[in-house]
Amino acid sequence: MSAERRSVIRGTGSALPKKRVSNAELAETVDTSDEWITERTGIKFRYIAGEGETTATLAADASRMALDAAGMKPEDIDLIIVATATPDQTFPATATKVQHLLGHHGGVAFDVAAVCSGFLYAIQVADSMIRAGSAHNALVIGSETFSRILDWEDRATCVLFGDGAGAVVLSAEEGGNRGVLATKLHADGRHNQLLYVDGGPSTTGTVGKLRMKGQEVFRHAVGNLAQVLRDVLQEAGRDASDVDWVVPHQANKRIIDATARKLGLPSEKVVLTVDRHANTSAASVPLALDVAVRDGRIREGHLVVLEAMGGGFTWGASLVQM
Ligand code: UT7
């Protein structure tokens, strides 16, 4: 019997726009305060893309870092998936622009649209293709420029989001213990109207702006995330006490804390970056993962669980042996 083929995280990377904006700076133009934003969300700063910075350029920068960390070159990659809800253009896929920016023109490249859960969806697709033998080395990227779909007149949403990108190199490995152990994904389209963009190519012909019923999203988030975390652990035959690190979607510190509490996971095991990045949608999980890998918290051998929930609704979790 041949050894099981798994997808191993070989390297991580991330990228942020040059411009960082504090709550106090935001309060100069938006009717809000540092106190309100900090208390309700835990956010202190967000990065906002400037001229020349796009979802594709941020994704390419994060990818170069992940390739470096993996000791690999663009020509080693045969699959690029970009999870994004803010593509550079309606088409072509941002992933093909990333491939072009990296300067190697081969393999497969496409985008995945699952909003804040997009990175988890992309991991599942890449892992399935790697296990099936149709890909060997994948760049899985979450990249967003939500600042460009925010209504800056709507203080209930514009203070919550930021721009950025995170990337991982996933490679096939046979016979080891490392890799993606299990992923669980969900979608429930009954909740389309709680978090959406009010435009699109096939409806208004415009890009549209983000709209959210924050309180209702909040209510669903904690329950859904706690359940999917339990499910992914059960699928892999592991217990919450086995987990070394939780890397959650960084939407709101209160959601992150409440979810961890439900599972009995101590806050010391939770990677928190919402204070410095705000909510970067599909980029938030790989960005936080890269931060904790680079500062030495997450190391080879650690059991890490990634989780996210967002528009759709979509939600999911992935258990990874680093
Ligand atoms: O990434 C996808 C998943 N997204 C999420 O997980 C987001 C989930 N939702 C949330 O994180 C929270 O619901 C929010 C942070 C969006 C809002 O927090 P909240 O505690 O649910 O506040 P709220 O919407 O109930 O608003 C409370 C008050 C309102 O005033 P009144 O009606 O009580 O007088 C708002 O008008 O806060 C007011 N408010 C603000 N005040 C100052 C809303 N936005 C602001 C603001 N600054 N930026």
Residues whose N, C-alpha, C, O or C-beta is under 5 A from the ligand:
A	BS01	UT7	D31 T32 S33 W36 R40 T41 C116 R155 A156 V159 G214 Q215 V217 F218 A221 A251 N252 N279 M309 G310
